[in-house]
Each structure stands twice: as structure tokens, then as C-alpha cells.
Amino acid sequence: MVKKVLIWALAFVITALAAIYQRKTGPTYPKSYSIMIGTETYKGSLLRSHAGVKECLLEVPVDDKGITGYIHYKRFKNK
């Protein structure tokens, strides 16, 4: 009897931890970032998915217009 209760408790804990992990790291949540350029630290977030038909707007809060960058992405394999 005690063994069955322990197995059920362990199963519940594993399931709860897996659900919490999936909720926090889901593929559709924005990816937060923090980058340091010189002495300035910039924080923001990047979208991980976009279902629109237009381009996905990407804005990085940097005051210096001389700072540029690019984004590289690939489509997830599907049918």
C-alpha cells in the first residue's frame, strides 16, 4: 500500500514539474534578452512565432543609430 502511494506521489510530482517547465519554456513565448554594448545594457524580447501575413516587426531599444544587426531564422520543418 505504501509503495503504491509513493509511486502515485512520484508520478504527480513528475507531471507537475513537466507542466511547469512546458509552461515557462513554450515555443510561442517571447525570448527575453539582455545585451551590453560598451557601458550600456539593453533589454528586450524577441518573438518566437508569427502567424501574420505581413513581416514581423523587430525593434531593439538602442539610442545609437550606428548600431545595426540582422536576424537569421528558418522555418520549422512541417509537411
C-alpha positions as CSV (number, residue, x, y, z in Angstrom):
1,M,0.0,0.0,0.0
2,V,2.8,2.4,0.9
3,K,4.6,1.6,-2.3
4,K,1.6,2.4,-4.4
5,V,1.1,5.8,-2.6
6,L,4.8,6.6,-3.2
7,I,4.6,5.7,-6.9
8,W,1.5,7.9,-7.3
9,A,3.1,10.8,-5.4
10,L,6.2,10.5,-7.6
11,A,4.1,10.4,-10.8
12,F,2.2,13.5,-9.6
13,V,5.4,15.4,-8.9
14,I,7.0,14.5,-12.2
15,T,3.8,15.5,-14.1
16,A,3.6,18.8,-12.2
17,L,7.2,19.6,-12.9
18,A,6.9,18.8,-16.6
19,A,3.8,21.0,-16.8
20,I,5.6,23.9,-15.1
21,Y,8.6,23.5,-17.4
22,Q,6.5,23.4,-20.5
23,R,4.5,26.5,-19.4
24,K,7.7,28.5,-18.8
25,T,9.6,27.5,-22.0
26,G,6.8,27.1,-24.5
27,P,7.8,27.8,-28.1
28,T,5.4,30.7,-28.5
29,Y,6.6,32.8,-25.6
30,P,8.9,35.7,-26.4
31,K,12.6,35.1,-25.8
32,S,13.9,37.7,-23.4
33,Y,17.4,39.1,-23.9
34,S,19.9,41.4,-22.3
35,I,22.9,42.7,-24.2
36,M,25.7,45.0,-23.1
37,I,27.3,47.4,-25.6
38,G,30.0,49.4,-24.1
39,T,28.7,50.5,-20.7
40,E,25.0,50.4,-21.7
41,T,22.8,47.4,-21.1
42,Y,19.8,46.9,-23.3
43,K,16.9,44.6,-22.5
44,G,14.0,43.4,-24.7
45,S,12.3,40.4,-26.1
46,L,12.1,38.6,-29.4
47,L,9.0,36.8,-30.8
48,R,9.4,33.1,-31.4
49,S,6.4,32.7,-33.7
50,H,4.5,35.0,-36.1
51,A,1.2,33.9,-37.7
52,G,0.6,37.1,-39.7
53,V,0.9,37.5,-43.4
54,K,3.0,40.7,-43.1
55,E,6.5,41.0,-41.9
56,C,7.1,40.6,-38.2
57,L,8.3,43.9,-36.7
58,L,11.5,43.7,-34.8
59,E,12.5,46.6,-32.6
60,V,15.5,46.9,-30.3
61,P,15.6,49.8,-27.9
62,V,19.0,51.3,-28.8
63,D,19.5,55.1,-28.9
64,D,22.7,54.9,-31.1
65,K,21.6,54.7,-34.7
66,G,25.1,53.5,-35.7
67,I,24.4,50.1,-34.1
68,T,23.0,47.7,-36.7
69,G,22.2,44.0,-36.8
70,Y,20.4,41.2,-38.6
71,I,18.2,38.3,-37.7
72,H,18.5,34.9,-39.2
73,Y,15.7,32.4,-38.9
74,K,14.5,29.3,-40.6
75,R,11.1,27.7,-41.0
76,F,10.3,24.8,-38.8
77,K,10.0,21.5,-40.7
78,N,6.5,20.6,-41.4
79,K,4.6,18.5,-44.0
